[in-house]
């Protein structure tokens, strides 16, 4: 597996003033380890992630299965092997009040959940506070919390800390967790 997927902590930054969504993942030392630029006016989401801004080495793909779907499913594919490593599926109606996604294995079996921290804070964000109250997500596999995705408070930029440190046995494929960060940043970007 590519060593850029071996870090325990990442910082995702979404460029604010750009026509297309630009996403950069940094390691804990502040080094750029991944870059993605969303294509504009796509009917079906197809996000490509590269090892740097020159886009010479594609490392990951996130592909929507359907054009428009309230409960959209996104396949996560390792670009080096062409193999699907899993998928993320948004839980449509449940995500209106509180963001919730299913984490799927390569056979589309539900193995975990990605969800916003609490119903109360989620409602407060949607109805009153908006971007003034940063979002926090957890990824669980069974009863075990394996990742924390926490938005930093910043009025001028979207920044998301992705922490896998609680996943000591490495049950969650980091590529799925990193794809989740990009999807959350892209969808949050459309909603705000």
HUBEL-V83796 format. One record per backbone hydrogen bond with DSSP energy under -1.0 kcal/mol. NH is the residue of the N-H (numbers start at 0). CO is the residue of the C=O. Records with the same first field share a line. If there is no record, write none. Layout:
BEGIN
NH->CO  CO
END
This chain:
BEGIN
4->1
5->2
9->161
10->25
11->159
12->23
13->157
14->21
17->15
22->35
23->12
24->33
25->10
26->30
29->26
32->24
33->24
34->49
35->22
37->20
46->61
48->59
49->34
50->56
54->51
58->48
59->48
60->76
61->46
62->74
63->44
64->72
71->68
73->87
74->62
75->85
76->60
77->82
78->58
81->77
84->75
85->75
86->103
87->73
88->101
89->71
90->99
91->89
94->90
95->92
97->93
100->113
101->88
102->111
103->86
104->108
107->104
110->102
111->102
112->139
113->100
114->137
115->98
116->135
121->117
122->118
123->119
124->120
125->121
126->122
127->123
128->123
129->124
131->128
132->129
136->148
137->114
138->146
139->112
140->143
143->140
145->138
146->138
147->162
148->136
149->160
150->134
151->158
159->11
160->149
161->9
162->147
163->7
166->163
167->165
169->166
175->172
176->172
177->173
178->174
179->175
180->176
181->177
182->178
183->179
184->180
185->181
186->182
187->183
188->184
189->185
190->186
191->187
END
